[in-house]
Amino acid sequence: MKKIYILDTNVLLHDPNAIFSFEDNEVVIPLVVIEEVDGQKRRQDEVGRHARLIAHHLDELRLDGKLSEGVALKRGGKLRVELKHESTRHLPDDLDPRKPDNQVIALTLQLREENEGVPVVLVSKDINVRVKADALNLRAQDYETDKMVLNEEDLYDGMTTLEVTPEEIETFNKSNTYTPANGRLYCNQFVHFKSLNGTKSSALGRFDATAQQVVPLAPLKKEIWGIQPKNLGQRFAFDILLDERIPFVTMTGQAGTGKTLLALAAGLSKVLDQHRYRRLLVTRPVIPMGKDVGYLPGDKDEKLRPWMQPIYDNLEYLMGCIYKEQMAADMIRHIQEKGIFEAEALTYIRGRSIPQQFIIVDEAQNLTPHEVKTIVSRAGEGTKIVLTGDPNQIDHPYLDFRSNGLCYAIEKFKNNPLAGHVTLTKGQRSELAELAAKLL
């Protein structure tokens, strides 16, 4: 049976292509939603761009017929802009009929009454809207199209443990290859070999999908910009970060596991020591409690400094491992003035083609899947992109563990030979910081 889906404003601003995602069903956009989208079109961020894009889609569809009567969609189904939703007689007295959210709920009630026997579903990314709709016995759901995992346990962690005989470990160490007997390994998945008989013999490797064999990790210098891997996850992280054959890397882990520090150390090594890339570019989403960088005084660099301070803290620490205090500060200024290091807001990434650069996107869990696509598609020839973040620390109001861009990218790329993933589990910042990350 065909259904009627009513889309809330936040769905369109989250994914402007959402109108094409409901197969052979009817998509209804309330007029109040069009008005709310119109109010966001002047914003100079991703939300503003999505508002302009959905307006463009609707304008194109308008050429095929009257939106108020319904227009066929190329992928199936039809779209209609609903004009007559002033009736609020079904709303409880406690719900203000002047609020757009409540008007959308009122329209859902109205369409259910007018279309008896046809499932009418309200789609919203606003939890409170879904709760209110459910309280009124309406069918309501989140926008599920871009959700890749059900829960934290389902997310790909980038590594596996294989229990093998001591003889097999010895053979692997001598021949540098191991052919998995059974079970599927993903491209560039890390393998921790453990002995079946409980001995301490073990080995580390990474699955090479081309050869269909596990190969040893690349030799690692004693220190990478003063940093030594302190646990298994960090050793895996350096292996994938320093491998130029892998242009896309994702790293997850709770606060204090070293995600940003390791990525910066690898970037500095590749840019300053080996000259494999022209520049180290670091960016992160700016989510300043409802205000953007335009509210701060100064030029662009001064506006960005508060949001990029965690990056500079890590950079100063790494420089301090190599140089004395004053020399470290001078070195940071030097690489910035020479354009070797750049801290940039995601707002300014759009439209750029970025070749031969080592790009770190910090706090990537606050990105939508569409934003991740925008960033990764900016990569030019010879560029490496590293996404770091903690999916359990999301500040975006309409993203969760299942729908954020970082988890989306991990799942989409997990079996691609150009990508690799590492999950860091052990905190190294301090004993107190690790305890706080677990308990608070």
Secondary structure, DSSP 8 states (H G I E B T S, - for coil): ---EEEE-HHHHHH-TTGGGSSTTSEEEEEHHHHHHHHTTTT-SSHHHHHHHHHHHHHHHHHTTS-TTT-EE-TTSSEEEEE------TTS-TTS-TTSHHHHHHHHHHHHHHHSTTS-EEEE-S-HHHHHHHHHTT-EEE---TT---SSGGGS--SEEEEEE-HHHHHHHHHHS-B--SSS---TT-EEEEEETTS-S-EEEEEEETTTTEEEE-----S-BTTB---SHHHHHHHHHHT-TT--EEEEEE-TTS-HHHHHHHHHHIIIIIS--SSEEEEEE----TT--GGGS-SSHHHHHHHHHHHHHHHHHHHHHHHS-HHHHHHHHHHHHHTTSEEEEEGGGTTT--B-SEEEEETTGGGS-HHHHHHHHTTB-TT-EEEEEE-TT----TT--TTTSHHHHHHHHHTT-TTEEEEEE-S--S-HHHHHHHHH-
